[in-house]
């Protein structure tokens, strides 16, 4: 039976969370419509064994793929390569789905022909359990049945597409051989942006599907995580900037090129924050910051320009030739309540 949706679960040492993740997909009405690929990325704990339990109990729905460690991007690449579903979604092994709305999404996908499908999601505080709604109702058109679509231009004018909200038509990933960086963190922006040249129709369903766990101190999106994996973040920016330059040069769709460029500029703004997080007195951070900025300009004058529009601190640093680095960093940290 043809699967409607493939869900890839990037899984590295997630034994603490994986049962909750996999249990959230168990809903009798959709078990024949989905495949859940537990991509074990060389885990050292019982992640693979937990996955095999579900594979044994629900054959045809759950499947374990064990591989050498290659990072988040490699698990998504492997999942996309082996996916049989019409649509494709990523749910990390320490997150889960809202079962009721996930089941509704699967049913809606049966009559959907969009290239991108967007849903709402929750951020869940891991310490308190508090839920924060991330909704996109400004995209809604009436009751938004599955046969009503938005153009990419309509969506681009209203929102930044987050990975947790996204379902992608699998054929876009396969036919265009889209691959993310391996052995690397922060590939979520690549996952969202690389398929955009091939996206025409987008559907939005007013459902809360993804449950995104926050406040885990070891997460790569904590400031400590950003500092630990700083080169990964820089490398992804460079690769995305090169992608932007190639796509912008085609002149095919200025709206898409603008959207991609602005999103990369936002990531550069995040990189500015990472450099500044080392403090005003860090000579190493200042030197790395200057080299990063020079290389960015060399790759793309447009992204360089857009990133200056995105970050006031970056604009000021460029104007002063980074001479006022310490004062600007202190002022920026104070303004953003960072000590």
Buried (B, 14 or more C-beta within 10 A) or exposed (E): EEBBBBBBBBBBBBBEBBBBBBEBBBBEEBBEBBBBBBBBBBBEEBBBEBBBBBBEEBEEBBBBBBEEBBBBBBBBBBBBEBBEBBBBBBBBBBBBBBBEBBBBBBBBBEEBEBBBBBBBBBBBEBEEEEEEEBBBEEBBEEEBEBEEBBEBEBBBEEBEBBBBBBBBBBBBBEEEEBBBBBEBBBBBBBBBBBBBBBBEBBBBBBBBBBBBBBEBEEBBEBEEBBBEBBEBBBBBBBBBBEBBBEBBEEEEBEEBBBBBBBBBBBBBBBBBBBBBBBEBEBEEBBEBBBEBBEBBBEBBEBBBEBBBEBBBBBBBBBEEEBEBBEEBBBBBBEEEEEE
